[in-house]
Amino acid sequence: MTATKGAIIRTVEKLDDKSADLLLDWLSRHFKAIQLDDPWDMIEEAEPDEIDLAMLAEIESNPDCKTFVSEDEMDARRFARRQAVH
């Protein structure tokens, strides 16, 4: 890495997030040759652990896992379960 690139990186590291966002926006508009990586491509792929595998199995076997519900409905279900236990 050149001294200039190192100085740029050190400067950017000192920026707050809002300023860094503004700089990135400016760079992407003024230097069309810069290809920004897709953020999804930056996520490291990992093998599923036991919890992941259990969740996937539950999704496959439990029809309730395929229905999305609102946060309010989930809270009501949790409340109902707690009341049934007591």
C-alpha positions in Angstrom: 0.0 0.0 0.0 1.3 3.4 -0.8 1.7 6.2 1.8 -1.1 8.1 0.2 -3.6 5.2 0.4 -2.5 4.6 4.0 -3.1 8.3 4.9 -6.5 8.1 3.3 -7.4 5.0 5.3 -6.1 6.6 8.6 -8.2 9.7 7.9 -11.4 7.7 7.1 -11.0 5.7 10.3 -11.3 8.9 12.3 -14.6 9.9 10.6 -17.9 9.5 12.3 -20.4 7.2 10.5 -22.4 10.1 8.9 -19.2 11.7 7.5 -18.0 8.3 6.2 -21.4 7.7 4.5 -21.2 11.2 2.8 -17.6 10.5 1.7 -18.5 7.1 0.2 -21.5 8.6 -1.6 -19.3 11.4 -3.0 -16.6 8.9 -4.1 -19.1 6.6 -5.8 -20.6 9.5 -7.7 -17.3 11.1 -8.8 -15.2 8.0 -9.5 -17.4 5.7 -11.6 -14.6 3.2 -12.0 -14.9 2.4 -8.3 -17.0 -0.7 -8.0 -18.5 -1.0 -4.5 -18.8 -4.5 -3.2 -22.3 -5.8 -2.6 -22.7 -5.9 1.2 -24.2 -9.4 0.9 -21.0 -10.6 -0.7 -19.0 -9.5 2.3 -20.8 -11.9 4.7 -18.7 -14.8 5.5 -20.4 -18.1 4.7 -20.5 -20.6 7.6 -21.6 -24.1 8.1 -24.8 -24.4 10.1 -24.4 -25.3 13.8 -26.8 -27.5 15.9 -29.1 -24.6 16.6 -29.4 -23.7 12.9 -30.1 -27.3 12.0 -32.7 -27.6 14.7 -34.4 -24.4 13.4 -34.4 -25.7 9.8 -35.9 -29.0 10.9 -38.6 -27.2 12.8 -39.4 -25.1 9.8 -39.7 -28.2 7.7 -41.9 -30.1 10.1 -44.0 -27.5 11.9 -46.6 -25.7 9.7 -46.7 -22.8 12.3 -43.1 -22.0 11.4 -44.1 -21.1 7.9 -46.6 -18.4 8.9 -45.3 -14.9 9.8 -47.1 -13.2 12.6 -46.9 -9.6 14.0 -44.9 -8.8 17.1 -48.2 -8.0 18.9 -49.6 -11.5 18.0 -46.3 -13.1 19.3 -46.6 -11.2 22.5 -50.2 -12.3 22.9 -49.2 -16.0 22.3 -46.3 -15.7 24.8 -48.7 -14.2 27.4 -51.2 -17.0 26.8 -48.5 -19.6 27.2 -47.4 -18.0 30.5 -51.0 -17.9 31.8 -51.5 -21.6 30.9 -48.4 -22.5 32.9 -49.4 -20.6 36.0 
